[in-house]
Structure formats: C-alpha cells, structure tokens
Amino acid sequence: MLTRDKTAPLVEQFRRYLRDRRLPVTKQRIAVAEVLLGSEDHPSVDLLRQRLEAKGLHVGTATLYRTVDALVKSGLVLEHDFGDGFRRYEPSTPTVEHAHLVCRRCGGVVEFANERLARMLRMTADEHHFHYERDKVEIHGICAPCRARDLGSAG
C-alpha cells in the first residue's frame, strides 16, 4: 500500500472531481478511493471489497462499482482486462511507463519497465507514419512460482 502522504492528494483530486460534477462526496466513496489509490497491485472489485471489509467498512455493491467507474473516468485510475474474466484497476499516478506480465495460472500481475521496448514501440509507430499516443503491453504466460509448483508436483 502507498503511504497516506502519497494518496491524500489523489483522494483530494477525486473529491474535487466529484464536487465539480455535483456527485455525492460520501464516506463510502472516499474509503473506496483511499483503498484503490493506495494499492500497489491490480485489485479487482472483489478484492477492493475484501480490503474495505478488513478495515471494518461496508460499501454497497452499486456504490463500489459506481465509485470505481468515477475513479476511472476521472483519470486517477486505469482499468485493465487481463483476460481472466474480470477487470482490475491501478492508480494512474505519474510513474514510469510500464507493461504487465500476467500469469494465466494464478492471475498474478507483475509490472515491468523496459526503455528499449518503449523506444522500439515509438520507432515502430514512426516507421508506419503513425502518431504515437500511448501503448499497452501485456505478456501472458506462467510465472516462476507456478512453474516451480508444476516441476515440484512432477517429481
């Protein structure tokens, strides 16, 4: 989890986003924002619910989904579909551009950055006279712990 010092300005941005659109600024919405904007992984809505409940907070399903949707629309959160049947989310804080390694067994997601890959993607766009705006790189496969479990069960 990110520290409160780092998430507080993002939560305040979300409050302003809600107020500017005359949307309710409720305790539940702010709790969802704090948990999601403080995440260092890629939680699903179900995992967000578990984290909220672990803090003793109950947020209704509709409120949870509407709040996550508002966070995505605000630009503070990115939505991902890694092909495992549900959406996952991550704060869109200004960090190094990164790609994702997605394990098809356990669903784990690892972020990685590679400057050569980033340059190659931009060069490829240029070669095709394509104006580069952004990219989304996902590599799907099996992570090392899952492979190790497979090898362990085979012997």
C-alpha positions, 0 to 999 in steps of 0.5 A: 500500500502507498503511504497516506502522504502519497494518496491524500492528494489523489483522494483530494483530486477525486473529491474535487472531481466529484464536487465539480460534477455535483456527485455525492462526496460520501464516506463510502466513496472516499474509503473506496478511493483511499483503498484503490489509490493506495494499492500497489497491485491490480485489485479487482472489485472483489478484492477492493471489497475484501480490503474495505471489509478488513478495515471494518467498512461496508460499501454497497455493491452499486456504490463500489462499482459506481465509485470505481467507474468515477475513479476511472473516468476521472483519470486517477485510475486505469482499468485493465482486462487481463483476460481472466474474466474480470477487470482490475484497476491501478492508480494512474499516478505519474510513474514510469511507463510500464507493461504487465506480465500476467500469469494465466495460472494464478492471475498474478500481475507483475509490472515491468519497465523496459526503455528499449521496448518503449523506444522500439514501440515509438520507432515502430509507430514512426516507421508506419507514419503513425502518431504515437499516443500511448501503448499497452503491453501485456505478456501472458504466460506462467510465472516462476512460482507456478512453474516451480509448483508444476516441476515440484508436483512432477517429481 
